[in-house]
Amino acid sequence: MDLPADLKYTASHEWIRSEADGTLTIGITDHAQEALGDLVFIELPAVGRKVKAGEVCAVVESVKAASDIYAPVSGEVSATNEQVVASPEMVNADAYGNWLYKLRPDDIAELASLLDAAAYAAVVAEE
């Protein structure tokens, strides 16, 4: 299982990268895309939308199932990746290279509640 050590993770299979400008880039993990199978549809939140930590803010659908994507922290959506909306299979090809949306966090301290790669690997091992 591919787990970049520089990312944070959630138990619901989102990855989070902190950017130099203070925003967070969010996608789904390699484990998640593998479990879902071939992605056929992605719905992303609107830019400017305010989300709370744990709130459903996006949906990915595969040939097998639909899966909710949760906000890892509270904040405002600052960008969406329209390329993955047009070509969902990009996420299957490279889950960590193809992000879903960017978030401007309300409180950077919320990042402390996210998992590191080792803790996320333990979550996946328990499934």
N, C-alpha and C positions, 0 to 999 in steps of 0.2 A: 504494500500500500504506500502510495506516494504522499508524504506529509512534510511540506517545507517547514523548516524550523523557525523561519522568520515570521510566520503567520500566527494569528490567534484563531481559535475554533469555538464552535458551540456544539452542545450535545445534539442539536437538531441538524447538524451537518452543514453549517455555513462556515466559510473561511473569511477572515478579516485581516486586511493589511492596512497599517497606519501609514499615511502619506506625509511627506514633508510639509504640506500646507495645512495639516491638521485634520484633513478629511479621512474617512475610512472607505476603503474599497472592499466590496462584499461580493462573494460568489458562493457556489456550492462545491463541496469537496469532491475529490476524485472518487471516494467511497460512495458518495451520494449518487453521482452520475452513473457509476457502475451498477449500483443497486436498481436504479430506475430503468436503465436500458436506454435505447435510442430516444433522445428528446425530440419532440415534434412541435412543441408550442411553449413559449415563455411570455408571461405577462408581468410587466415591471411596474413599480409605483410611479406616480406622476412626480416630476421635478417640482420641488416646493412643498411636497407633502410632509407633514409632521408625523413621526411615528414614535411609538413607545417601545421600550425594550420588550421583546417577546411577542409583539404584535405581528400578525400575518400582514406582509406587505407586498408579496409577489407570489407567483405560482409557476411551477414548471410541470409540463405534462410530457409523458413518454408514451410509447406504445403499450406499456404495462399499466401505468397509474398516473394520477395527478398528485403533486406534492406541494404543500405550502412552504414558503420561504419566510422566515421570521427575522425581524429587526434584532440585531445582536445588542444594540444599545438604543437609547432614545436620541432623536435628532431630526434633522431635516434632510430630505433627499436632495442632493445637489446635482446629480447627473445619472443618466441611465445609458446602458450600452445597447443601442438600437441594432448593432450588428448581430448580437445573439438573438434578438427578437426575429430578425429576418432569416437567420440561419442557426437555429437552436443546436444543430449537430456540432457547432464549434465548441460547445461546452463539453460534449462527449470526447472530442479530439484532444482538448487541453483544458481541464477544469480550472487550473490555477492561472492560466494565461488569458482566460475569457471571463471577465468579471460581469456581474449583473447590474449593480448600481453603486453609487457613492453616497455617503452620508456625512453630514456635518454634525458631529455629536454635541448634545447639550452639555454633557458632563464627561470629560475625558476619564475621570476616575472610574466610570462604569466599565472601562476596559479591563480593570483588575478582576472582574468576575468571569472573564472569558478563559477558555482552556488553552494551554500550550500544546504542542504536538504530542508529547508523551501522555498527557491527560486525555486528549482526544483519542489517541490510539487505544487507551484503556477502555474508553466508552465503546468504541467500535468492537473491541474484543468481547465485550459482554453481550453484544447483540446476538 
